[in-house]
Amino acid sequence: MSLLRFLAPYLAYLFVSCAGLTSRLRWRGLDQLEAARRVKGRVIYAFWHQRQVFFTWTHRNVGVATLVSRSGDGEIIAKAMSLSGLLACRGSSTRGAAAGARELIKALESGVDVAITPDGPKGPARSVKPGVLFLAQKTGLPIVPITCATSRRLEFSRSWDRFQVPLPFSRAVVRYGSHILVGPDDDLQAKAAELKAVLDRVTEEADREMAA
């Protein structure tokens, strides 16, 4: 392993921590999260891949396990997450999907929440893949759409989802949407459309708040 790859998760952790410590953070829709928790206690968070970085600050040390790719880059991400007190379940929609699903279910059974990017790891951007819906259907747990936005950020225009990295000294917001339940007989395409609509709406609301 090169020195840069070894240092990368530590540098990422320090940078995001700096962004979090120097930003003015607001929370929106906490009543939506509380309503979801009344279903079964635990929840399945869903957020667009583009917004994942800031959550390593906002949800540090709160007992959340996240699906992370088995790739080399995923190894760096998993290490950076561990520094923030987050758990990594290795697998993805393209590599190790079954293993990733098993790890997520084990994490839920251990009493922690889980988080999934429905459009990750390679897109298309803001397209809901079935994994999060299958997990909700199998466990009976609610999906909680969640997003974040910052007033100052880097945006990588050449990445498939215009990936964002928060910058220090920002205004920031985390926003929850209404939870979604997936029953055993539900139409998964309809539920995917429902999840996309809520995620898109709360993301647009968060962006408007930061632009104001």
SVG drawing of the C-alpha trace seen along z (x, -y; Angstrom):
<svg xmlns="http://www.w3.org/2000/svg" viewBox="-50 -34 54 47">
<polyline fill="none" stroke="black" stroke-width="0.4" points="0.0,0.0 1.3,-3.4 1.9,-6.1 -0.8,-8.2 -3.4,-5.5 -2.5,-4.8 -2.9,-8.4 -6.0,-9.1 -8.7,-8.0 -7.0,-10.0 -6.7,-13.1 -10.3,-12.7 -11.5,-12.3 -9.5,-15.4 -10.9,-17.5 -14.5,-16.5 -14.1,-17.1 -12.8,-20.6 -15.8,-21.3 -18.2,-20.0 -16.6,-21.9 -16.6,-25.2 -20.1,-24.9 -23.4,-26.2 -25.7,-23.1 -29.5,-23.0 -31.7,-19.9 -35.0,-19.8 -37.7,-17.1 -36.6,-15.4 -40.3,-14.7 -40.2,-12.5 -37.4,-10.5 -39.2,-10.1 -42.4,-8.9 -40.3,-6.3 -38.7,-5.1 -42.2,-4.5 -42.6,-1.7 -39.9,0.7 -37.2,-1.4 -34.6,-0.9 -34.6,-2.5 -33.0,-2.2 -31.6,-5.6 -31.5,-6.3 -29.6,-9.2 -28.2,-10.0 -24.6,-9.0 -23.7,-12.6 -24.3,-13.8 -22.7,-11.0 -19.5,-12.8 -21.1,-15.2 -23.0,-12.4 -19.7,-11.0 -19.7,-14.1 -23.4,-14.6 -24.0,-10.9 -20.7,-10.1 -20.8,-7.7 -24.5,-7.2 -24.6,-3.5 -25.1,-3.4 -23.8,-0.8 -23.4,-1.8 -23.0,0.3 -19.5,-0.3 -18.1,1.1 -15.5,3.9 -13.2,1.9 -9.9,0.4 -11.5,-3.0 -14.2,-1.4 -11.4,-0.2 -10.3,-3.9 -13.9,-4.9 -14.5,-2.1 -11.4,-3.2 -12.4,-6.9 -15.9,-5.8 -14.4,-3.8 -12.6,-6.9 -16.0,-8.6 -17.5,-5.7 -19.5,-4.4 -19.7,-0.7 -19.0,0.5 -20.8,3.5 -18.8,4.5 -20.6,5.1 -22.5,3.2 -25.0,3.6 -22.2,4.7 -19.8,6.6 -20.7,8.8 -24.4,7.8 -25.5,10.9 -22.7,10.6 -23.5,6.9 -27.2,7.6 -26.3,10.3 -24.0,7.9 -26.7,5.2 -29.3,7.6 -26.7,8.7 -26.1,5.1 -29.9,4.5 -30.2,7.6 -27.4,6.2 -29.5,3.1 -28.0,0.4 -29.5,-1.5 -28.2,-1.0 -27.7,-3.4 -27.8,-2.9 -27.2,-5.1 -29.9,-3.8 -28.1,-5.1 -24.6,-4.0 -21.9,-3.1 -22.0,-3.9 -25.4,-5.3 -27.4,-6.4 -27.6,-9.4 -30.8,-9.7 -32.1,-6.3 -33.4,-4.0 -32.0,-0.5 -33.9,2.4 -31.5,3.3 -32.9,0.8 -36.5,1.8 -35.7,5.6 -34.1,4.9 -37.1,2.9 -39.5,5.6 -37.6,8.4 -37.2,6.6 -40.4,4.6 -38.3,1.6 -39.1,-1.9 -36.9,-3.7 -36.1,-7.2 -35.1,-9.5 -32.4,-11.9 -30.3,-14.6 -27.8,-17.3 -26.6,-20.5 -23.9,-23.0 -23.5,-26.6 -19.8,-26.0 -18.7,-22.9 -16.6,-21.3 -18.6,-19.7 -16.9,-17.3 -18.6,-18.0 -17.0,-15.1 -18.1,-12.5 -21.3,-10.6 -23.4,-12.2 -21.5,-15.6 -20.2,-14.3 -20.0,-16.9 -17.5,-17.6 -18.4,-20.1 -16.0,-23.0 -15.3,-24.6 -17.1,-27.7 -20.4,-26.8 -24.0,-27.0 -25.3,-23.4 -28.6,-21.5 -29.6,-17.9 -33.2,-17.2 -35.4,-14.1 -38.4,-13.1 -41.4,-11.1 -40.7,-7.4 -41.7,-4.7 -42.8,-1.2 -42.5,1.7 -45.0,4.5 -44.7,8.1 -47.2,7.5 -46.1,4.0 -45.1,3.0 -41.4,2.3 -41.3,0.1 -44.0,-2.1 -42.1,-2.2 -38.9,-3.1 -40.7,-6.0 -42.1,-7.1 -38.6,-7.0 -37.1,-8.9 -39.8,-11.6 -39.3,-12.1 -35.5,-12.1 -35.5,-14.6 -38.0,-16.9 -36.0,-17.1 -32.7,-17.5 -34.2,-20.4 -35.6,-21.9 -32.2,-21.7 -30.4,-23.2 -32.9,-26.1 -32.3,-26.8 -28.6,-27.0 -29.0,-29.2 -31.2,-31.7"/>
</svg>
